[in-house]
Amino acid sequence: MPRATNNVAAHRRHKKVLQRAKGNFSGRSRLYRTALETVHRGMRYAYRDRRAKKREFRALWITRISAAAALCGTNYSKFMHGLSQAGVTLDRKVLADIAARDMATFTNLANIAAGK
């Protein structure tokens, strides 16, 4: 008796992988085996970088807050400690946005943090 293969399912599976591999160079987008390796590697990078993105943005926000705090005559750690002591519960994303767009408001926040 000949070996039964499930060609319909295999074709669908291959199609899904090749669809995801579109845009890659040469055989990486056309040959199933190399495309599968490329897709798996890409998915690993995507998983890793979804987490790394959060760290990178937090670092960016801290840098922006630090630069704006320096313009107000204080440093980042004193600024953040002063805000927490004053009961201001703005997160770093919002503070960085305020620092970039509205320096007058950030200066008021720096004064609150300094206890003035």
Biotite code that builds the C-alpha atoms (Angstrom):
import biotite.structure as struc

atoms = struc.array([
    struc.Atom([0.000, 0.000, 0.000], chain_id="A", res_id=1, res_name="MET", atom_name="CA", element="C"),
    struc.Atom([1.445, 3.429, -0.898], chain_id="A", res_id=2, res_name="PRO", atom_name="CA", element="C"),
    struc.Atom([2.293, 5.947, 1.766], chain_id="A", res_id=3, res_name="ARG", atom_name="CA", element="C"),
    struc.Atom([-0.499, 8.474, 2.331], chain_id="A", res_id=4, res_name="ALA", atom_name="CA", element="C"),
    struc.Atom([0.569, 12.101, 2.485], chain_id="A", res_id=5, res_name="THR", atom_name="CA", element="C"),
    struc.Atom([-1.678, 14.909, 3.501], chain_id="A", res_id=6, res_name="ASN", atom_name="CA", element="C"),
    struc.Atom([-0.846, 17.154, 0.575], chain_id="A", res_id=7, res_name="ASN", atom_name="CA", element="C"),
    struc.Atom([-3.575, 19.696, 1.220], chain_id="A", res_id=8, res_name="VAL", atom_name="CA", element="C"),
    struc.Atom([-2.409, 20.451, 4.770], chain_id="A", res_id=9, res_name="ALA", atom_name="CA", element="C"),
    struc.Atom([1.267, 20.445, 3.766], chain_id="A", res_id=10, res_name="ALA", atom_name="CA", element="C"),
    struc.Atom([0.577, 22.864, 0.922], chain_id="A", res_id=11, res_name="HIS", atom_name="CA", element="C"),
    struc.Atom([-1.295, 25.216, 3.264], chain_id="A", res_id=12, res_name="ARG", atom_name="CA", element="C"),
    struc.Atom([1.500, 25.058, 5.821], chain_id="A", res_id=13, res_name="ARG", atom_name="CA", element="C"),
    struc.Atom([4.143, 25.788, 3.182], chain_id="A", res_id=14, res_name="HIS", atom_name="CA", element="C"),
    struc.Atom([2.047, 28.616, 1.785], chain_id="A", res_id=15, res_name="LYS", atom_name="CA", element="C"),
    struc.Atom([1.799, 30.249, 5.221], chain_id="A", res_id=16, res_name="LYS", atom_name="CA", element="C"),
    struc.Atom([5.558, 30.137, 5.710], chain_id="A", res_id=17, res_name="VAL", atom_name="CA", element="C"),
    struc.Atom([6.317, 31.431, 2.215], chain_id="A", res_id=18, res_name="LEU", atom_name="CA", element="C"),
    struc.Atom([3.784, 34.232, 2.685], chain_id="A", res_id=19, res_name="GLN", atom_name="CA", element="C"),
    struc.Atom([5.600, 35.321, 5.857], chain_id="A", res_id=20, res_name="ARG", atom_name="CA", element="C"),
    struc.Atom([8.982, 35.116, 4.102], chain_id="A", res_id=21, res_name="ALA", atom_name="CA", element="C"),
    struc.Atom([7.977, 37.546, 1.342], chain_id="A", res_id=22, res_name="LYS", atom_name="CA", element="C"),
    struc.Atom([10.462, 40.345, 0.864], chain_id="A", res_id=23, res_name="GLY", atom_name="CA", element="C"),
    struc.Atom([13.500, 38.243, 1.750], chain_id="A", res_id=24, res_name="ASN", atom_name="CA", element="C"),
    struc.Atom([16.336, 37.836, -0.714], chain_id="A", res_id=25, res_name="PHE", atom_name="CA", element="C"),
    struc.Atom([16.504, 35.019, -3.258], chain_id="A", res_id=26, res_name="SER", atom_name="CA", element="C"),
    struc.Atom([15.759, 31.501, -1.982], chain_id="A", res_id=27, res_name="GLY", atom_name="CA", element="C"),
    struc.Atom([14.845, 32.789, 1.455], chain_id="A", res_id=28, res_name="ARG", atom_name="CA", element="C"),
    struc.Atom([11.517, 33.855, 0.005], chain_id="A", res_id=29, res_name="SER", atom_name="CA", element="C"),
    struc.Atom([11.035, 30.972, -2.464], chain_id="A", res_id=30, res_name="ARG", atom_name="CA", element="C"),
    struc.Atom([12.443, 27.752, -0.983], chain_id="A", res_id=31, res_name="LEU", atom_name="CA", element="C"),
    struc.Atom([10.483, 26.259, 1.885], chain_id="A", res_id=32, res_name="TYR", atom_name="CA", element="C"),
    struc.Atom([13.395, 25.060, 4.028], chain_id="A", res_id=33, res_name="ARG", atom_name="CA", element="C"),
    struc.Atom([15.371, 28.283, 3.943], chain_id="A", res_id=34, res_name="THR", atom_name="CA", element="C"),
    struc.Atom([12.202, 30.336, 4.225], chain_id="A", res_id=35, res_name="ALA", atom_name="CA", element="C"),
    struc.Atom([11.209, 28.374, 7.340], chain_id="A", res_id=36, res_name="LEU", atom_name="CA", element="C"),
    struc.Atom([14.585, 29.129, 8.967], chain_id="A", res_id=37, res_name="GLU", atom_name="CA", element="C"),
    struc.Atom([14.258, 32.793, 8.075], chain_id="A", res_id=38, res_name="THR", atom_name="CA", element="C"),
    struc.Atom([10.703, 33.029, 9.396], chain_id="A", res_id=39, res_name="VAL", atom_name="CA", element="C"),
    struc.Atom([11.609, 31.303, 12.677], chain_id="A", res_id=40, res_name="HIS", atom_name="CA", element="C"),
    struc.Atom([14.606, 33.578, 13.169], chain_id="A", res_id=41, res_name="ARG", atom_name="CA", element="C"),
    struc.Atom([12.485, 36.626, 12.374], chain_id="A", res_id=42, res_name="GLY", atom_name="CA", element="C"),
    struc.Atom([9.871, 35.536, 14.895], chain_id="A", res_id=43, res_name="MET", atom_name="CA", element="C"),
    struc.Atom([12.577, 35.135, 17.565], chain_id="A", res_id=44, res_name="ARG", atom_name="CA", element="C"),
    struc.Atom([13.842, 38.658, 16.833], chain_id="A", res_id=45, res_name="TYR", atom_name="CA", element="C"),
    struc.Atom([10.293, 40.026, 16.931], chain_id="A", res_id=46, res_name="ALA", atom_name="CA", element="C"),
    struc.Atom([9.639, 38.400, 20.322], chain_id="A", res_id=47, res_name="TYR", atom_name="CA", element="C"),
    struc.Atom([12.920, 39.705, 21.746], chain_id="A", res_id=48, res_name="ARG", atom_name="CA", element="C"),
    struc.Atom([12.536, 43.193, 20.327], chain_id="A", res_id=49, res_name="ASP", atom_name="CA", element="C"),
    struc.Atom([8.979, 43.680, 21.576], chain_id="A", res_id=50, res_name="ARG", atom_name="CA", element="C"),
    struc.Atom([10.533, 43.535, 25.036], chain_id="A", res_id=51, res_name="ARG", atom_name="CA", element="C"),
    struc.Atom([13.644, 45.548, 24.136], chain_id="A", res_id=52, res_name="ALA", atom_name="CA", element="C"),
    struc.Atom([11.431, 48.314, 22.716], chain_id="A", res_id=53, res_name="LYS", atom_name="CA", element="C"),
    struc.Atom([9.980, 48.967, 26.168], chain_id="A", res_id=54, res_name="LYS", atom_name="CA", element="C"),
    struc.Atom([13.476, 49.330, 27.660], chain_id="A", res_id=55, res_name="ARG", atom_name="CA", element="C"),
    struc.Atom([14.636, 51.619, 24.850], chain_id="A", res_id=56, res_name="GLU", atom_name="CA", element="C"),
    struc.Atom([11.661, 53.940, 25.184], chain_id="A", res_id=57, res_name="PHE", atom_name="CA", element="C"),
    struc.Atom([12.058, 54.168, 28.958], chain_id="A", res_id=58, res_name="ARG", atom_name="CA", element="C"),
    struc.Atom([15.742, 55.107, 28.466], chain_id="A", res_id=59, res_name="ALA", atom_name="CA", element="C"),
    struc.Atom([14.732, 57.756, 25.907], chain_id="A", res_id=60, res_name="LEU", atom_name="CA", element="C"),
    struc.Atom([12.144, 59.253, 28.281], chain_id="A", res_id=61, res_name="TRP", atom_name="CA", element="C"),
    struc.Atom([14.668, 59.357, 31.130], chain_id="A", res_id=62, res_name="ILE", atom_name="CA", element="C"),
    struc.Atom([17.212, 61.101, 28.879], chain_id="A", res_id=63, res_name="THR", atom_name="CA", element="C"),
    struc.Atom([14.660, 63.731, 27.851], chain_id="A", res_id=64, res_name="ARG", atom_name="CA", element="C"),
    struc.Atom([13.537, 64.345, 31.432], chain_id="A", res_id=65, res_name="ILE", atom_name="CA", element="C"),
    struc.Atom([17.165, 64.574, 32.556], chain_id="A", res_id=66, res_name="SER", atom_name="CA", element="C"),
    struc.Atom([17.999, 67.155, 29.874], chain_id="A", res_id=67, res_name="ALA", atom_name="CA", element="C"),
    struc.Atom([14.965, 69.274, 30.758], chain_id="A", res_id=68, res_name="ALA", atom_name="CA", element="C"),
    struc.Atom([15.713, 68.994, 34.488], chain_id="A", res_id=69, res_name="ALA", atom_name="CA", element="C"),
    struc.Atom([19.263, 70.218, 33.820], chain_id="A", res_id=70, res_name="ALA", atom_name="CA", element="C"),
    struc.Atom([17.800, 73.296, 32.116], chain_id="A", res_id=71, res_name="LEU", atom_name="CA", element="C"),
    struc.Atom([15.773, 73.900, 35.281], chain_id="A", res_id=72, res_name="CYS", atom_name="CA", element="C"),
    struc.Atom([18.864, 73.678, 37.477], chain_id="A", res_id=73, res_name="GLY", atom_name="CA", element="C"),
    struc.Atom([18.372, 70.226, 38.987], chain_id="A", res_id=74, res_name="THR", atom_name="CA", element="C"),
    struc.Atom([19.219, 66.663, 38.079], chain_id="A", res_id=75, res_name="ASN", atom_name="CA", element="C"),
    struc.Atom([17.015, 63.719, 37.158], chain_id="A", res_id=76, res_name="TYR", atom_name="CA", element="C"),
    struc.Atom([17.153, 61.856, 40.455], chain_id="A", res_id=77, res_name="SER", atom_name="CA", element="C"),
    struc.Atom([16.395, 64.920, 42.586], chain_id="A", res_id=78, res_name="LYS", atom_name="CA", element="C"),
    struc.Atom([13.603, 65.914, 40.208], chain_id="A", res_id=79, res_name="PHE", atom_name="CA", element="C"),
    struc.Atom([11.932, 62.484, 40.304], chain_id="A", res_id=80, res_name="MET", atom_name="CA", element="C"),
    struc.Atom([12.378, 62.167, 44.082], chain_id="A", res_id=81, res_name="HIS", atom_name="CA", element="C"),
    struc.Atom([10.891, 65.630, 44.592], chain_id="A", res_id=82, res_name="GLY", atom_name="CA", element="C"),
    struc.Atom([7.884, 64.769, 42.430], chain_id="A", res_id=83, res_name="LEU", atom_name="CA", element="C"),
    struc.Atom([7.211, 61.561, 44.356], chain_id="A", res_id=84, res_name="SER", atom_name="CA", element="C"),
    struc.Atom([7.537, 63.436, 47.663], chain_id="A", res_id=85, res_name="GLN", atom_name="CA", element="C"),
    struc.Atom([5.075, 66.062, 46.400], chain_id="A", res_id=86, res_name="ALA", atom_name="CA", element="C"),
    struc.Atom([2.608, 63.347, 45.374], chain_id="A", res_id=87, res_name="GLY", atom_name="CA", element="C"),
    struc.Atom([2.776, 64.010, 41.624], chain_id="A", res_id=88, res_name="VAL", atom_name="CA", element="C"),
    struc.Atom([1.983, 60.708, 39.893], chain_id="A", res_id=89, res_name="THR", atom_name="CA", element="C"),
    struc.Atom([2.899, 61.497, 36.281], chain_id="A", res_id=90, res_name="LEU", atom_name="CA", element="C"),
    struc.Atom([4.810, 58.695, 34.574], chain_id="A", res_id=91, res_name="ASP", atom_name="CA", element="C"),
    struc.Atom([8.041, 59.126, 32.640], chain_id="A", res_id=92, res_name="ARG", atom_name="CA", element="C"),
    struc.Atom([6.325, 58.987, 29.246], chain_id="A", res_id=93, res_name="LYS", atom_name="CA", element="C"),
    struc.Atom([4.086, 61.955, 30.111], chain_id="A", res_id=94, res_name="VAL", atom_name="CA", element="C"),
    struc.Atom([6.918, 63.881, 31.770], chain_id="A", res_id=95, res_name="LEU", atom_name="CA", element="C"),
    struc.Atom([9.123, 63.422, 28.690], chain_id="A", res_id=96, res_name="ALA", atom_name="CA", element="C"),
    struc.Atom([6.282, 64.649, 26.471], chain_id="A", res_id=97, res_name="ASP", atom_name="CA", element="C"),
    struc.Atom([5.789, 67.720, 28.683], chain_id="A", res_id=98, res_name="ILE", atom_name="CA", element="C"),
    struc.Atom([9.559, 68.367, 28.625], chain_id="A", res_id=99, res_name="ALA", atom_name="CA", element="C"),
    struc.Atom([9.608, 68.234, 24.822], chain_id="A", res_id=100, res_name="ALA", atom_name="CA", element="C"),
    struc.Atom([6.462, 70.262, 24.154], chain_id="A", res_id=101, res_name="ARG", atom_name="CA", element="C"),
    struc.Atom([5.789, 72.612, 27.073], chain_id="A", res_id=102, res_name="ASP", atom_name="CA", element="C"),
    struc.Atom([8.850, 73.841, 28.962], chain_id="A", res_id=103, res_name="MET", atom_name="CA", element="C"),
    struc.Atom([6.814, 76.293, 31.076], chain_id="A", res_id=104, res_name="ALA", atom_name="CA", element="C"),
    struc.Atom([4.781, 73.453, 32.583], chain_id="A", res_id=105, res_name="THR", atom_name="CA", element="C"),
    struc.Atom([7.943, 71.413, 33.122], chain_id="A", res_id=106, res_name="PHE", atom_name="CA", element="C"),
    struc.Atom([9.525, 74.367, 34.936], chain_id="A", res_id=107, res_name="THR", atom_name="CA", element="C"),
    struc.Atom([6.476, 74.510, 37.224], chain_id="A", res_id=108, res_name="ASN", atom_name="CA", element="C"),
    struc.Atom([6.885, 70.793, 37.908], chain_id="A", res_id=109, res_name="LEU", atom_name="CA", element="C"),
    struc.Atom([10.593, 71.348, 38.671], chain_id="A", res_id=110, res_name="ALA", atom_name="CA", element="C"),
    struc.Atom([9.615, 74.074, 41.165], chain_id="A", res_id=111, res_name="ASN", atom_name="CA", element="C"),
    struc.Atom([7.109, 71.692, 42.786], chain_id="A", res_id=112, res_name="ILE", atom_name="CA", element="C"),
    struc.Atom([9.817, 69.007, 42.969], chain_id="A", res_id=113, res_name="ALA", atom_name="CA", element="C"),
    struc.Atom([12.243, 71.471, 44.541], chain_id="A", res_id=114, res_name="ALA", atom_name="CA", element="C"),
    struc.Atom([9.641, 72.422, 47.147], chain_id="A", res_id=115, res_name="GLY", atom_name="CA", element="C"),
    struc.Atom([9.252, 76.045, 46.040], chain_id="A", res_id=116, res_name="LYS", atom_name="CA", element="C"),
])
